[in-house]
Each structure stands twice: as C-alpha cells, then as structure tokens.
Amino acid sequence: MTNKAVFLDRDGVINVDHGYVYRKEGFEFVDGIFEACRHFQEQGYLLIVVTNQSGIARGMYSEAQFQELTDWMVERFKEQGVTISRVYHCPHHPDFGPEDERDCDCRKPKPGMILRGIEEFDLDPSECIMIGDKESDMEAAEAANLSGKIMVSERSQSMTKKSKTSFIKTLAELTS
C-alpha cells in the first residue's frame, strides 16, 4: 500500500502561470513536468494536485470550466503514463465571493487541501513532498507537517532556515 505522495501546485509548477488559466488553449505545460511526475511515480509516490483557484470566487470562470480543464489536464498526464490520483482546488478568496466562504481552511497557505489528501489516501506526512512555486505552497506544506518541500523558482528566495525548503530552478533538476 502506498502511503506517500507528492503534492503539486498547478499554476507555475504543472503549467506556465499566465494568470487565471481556465481554458486548454491557454494551458501550457511546464517543461519537464511529465518526466518529474513519472520519476516520483516510479518511486511509489501518489501524485496529488493542490491548487488555489480564486478566479472562481472572482467570477472570472466557473467551477464547470475549471473541472473541464482539470479533466483535460489529467487526461494529458495519462497519455504520458502518469496517474494524477486527485486534484483538490480552493475556489475561495478572502476578498471575493460569498461572505461565508471567504475564511476557508483550504486556501493556501492554510493546509486544508493537503490535509484532505493525507486523510483520504491514508498518507504518512513524513513521507510526503510538496512542490510549489510560491511561499504559500511551502507554508501549507509546513502546516501539514510534510517532510519535503521543493520550491521551483528562477529567483532566490528568502525563507527561514527552519522551513527546510529545497530550491530548484527547473523541474529537470528533480530527475538528474
């Protein structure tokens, strides 16, 4: 039984972050994402996407449009021999959408989506990794007690030493 997973942010890790991507025509896979995911899958990791989607709360696109793109994305991974076990998304934003949904536990940097994955798949957080491109991704991973945190970024970051975050410039560094 698998008890470990790699949690992946979507925009900026799986696809180039062009801002509020909700159509496949605007979706551009990041170089090396399929190879990196295959690498982790071969090591026995489940692959789980955790993504903030405030464009839904902002009224820029609908849940249905997000789900259509997600289904298309998951299918592209399957074609590459990669299984995405689940995609969790947070449709909320603290300043937009229904008042009673603004203070949610799922919007990163809160760990709600990661905690749902840990519970649903009976994962051991000490065996799990978060790959993200923003400090909020690393903060969510820290709050969920994940042992591995990998930040994909072209620029150097200033995060505390206690966060034990590894920094890479490209996903190709994960498979070399």
Secondary structure, DSSP 4 states (H G I P E B T S, - for coil): ----EEEE-SBTTTB---SS--SGGG--BPTTHHHHHHHHHHTT-EEEEEEE-HHHHTTSS-HHHHHHHHHHHHHHHHHTT----EEEEE--BTTBS-GGGSS-SSSTTS-HHHHHHHHHTT--GGG-EEEESSHHHHHHHHHTT-SEEEEE-SS-----GGG-EEEESSGGGGT-
